[in-house]
């Protein structure tokens, strides 16, 4: 079965549904924090069952993004010096 991989905010999401005995697919995602070419940390999520492989991949992808957004702080946005308009 195909393994779908996506990059999001310096993380690799590997979405690989597993087919169940009843023909449905359990959505699964492995989330790896990447540091250059090395894996620094990994988290595995087993999710709900879906009627199709594509639905399970989409659900795993969305769940992986949501997990990163919730648990991984965003780096601060750099301020551009001189970009503020103020009259002197």
C-alpha positions in Angstrom: 0.0 0.0 0.0 1.2 3.5 -0.8 2.6 5.7 2.0 1.8 9.4 1.5 4.3 11.9 2.9 3.9 15.6 3.3 6.1 18.3 4.8 4.6 20.9 7.2 6.5 23.4 9.4 9.7 21.4 9.4 7.9 18.1 10.1 7.4 15.1 8.0 3.8 13.6 8.0 3.7 10.0 6.9 0.0 9.0 6.3 -0.4 5.3 5.8 -3.9 3.9 6.3 -4.3 0.3 7.2 -7.1 -1.8 5.7 -9.4 -3.5 8.2 -11.2 -6.8 7.9 -14.5 -5.0 7.1 -12.9 -3.2 4.1 -12.7 0.2 5.8 -9.4 2.0 6.4 -8.0 3.2 9.7 -6.3 6.6 9.3 -2.8 6.7 10.7 -0.1 9.3 10.7 3.5 9.4 11.9 4.8 12.9 12.7 8.5 13.3 12.6 10.3 16.5 13.7 13.1 17.0 11.2 16.5 18.6 12.0 18.4 18.7 8.7 18.4 15.1 7.4 17.9 13.6 10.9 14.7 12.7 12.7 14.7 14.5 16.1 11.3 13.2 17.5 8.4 11.1 16.3 4.7 10.9 17.3 2.2 8.3 16.0 -1.5 8.8 15.8 -4.1 6.1 15.2 -7.4 7.7 14.1 -10.9 6.8 13.0 -12.1 4.4 10.3 -13.0 5.6 6.8 -14.8 4.0 3.9 -12.0 4.8 1.4 -8.2 4.9 1.4 -8.2 8.5 0.1 -10.5 9.6 2.9 -8.2 8.0 5.5 -5.1 9.7 4.0 -6.9 13.1 4.0 -8.0 12.7 7.6 -4.5 11.6 8.7 -3.0 14.6 6.9 -5.5 17.0 8.6 -4.9 15.4 12.0 -1.1 15.7 11.6 -1.3 19.4 10.8 -3.7 20.0 13.7 -1.4 18.2 16.1 1.6 20.3 15.0 -0.4 23.5 15.2 -1.5 22.6 18.7 1.8 21.3 20.1 4.6 23.0 18.3 5.1 26.7 19.0 5.4 29.0 16.0 8.8 30.8 15.8 8.5 34.5 16.3 8.0 36.6 13.2 11.0 38.8 12.7 10.4 42.6 12.8 11.5 44.6 9.8 13.4 47.5 11.0 12.3 50.8 9.4 9.0 49.3 8.2 6.9 51.2 10.7 5.6 54.5 9.3 5.8 57.2 11.8 6.1 60.9 11.3 9.0 62.7 12.9 
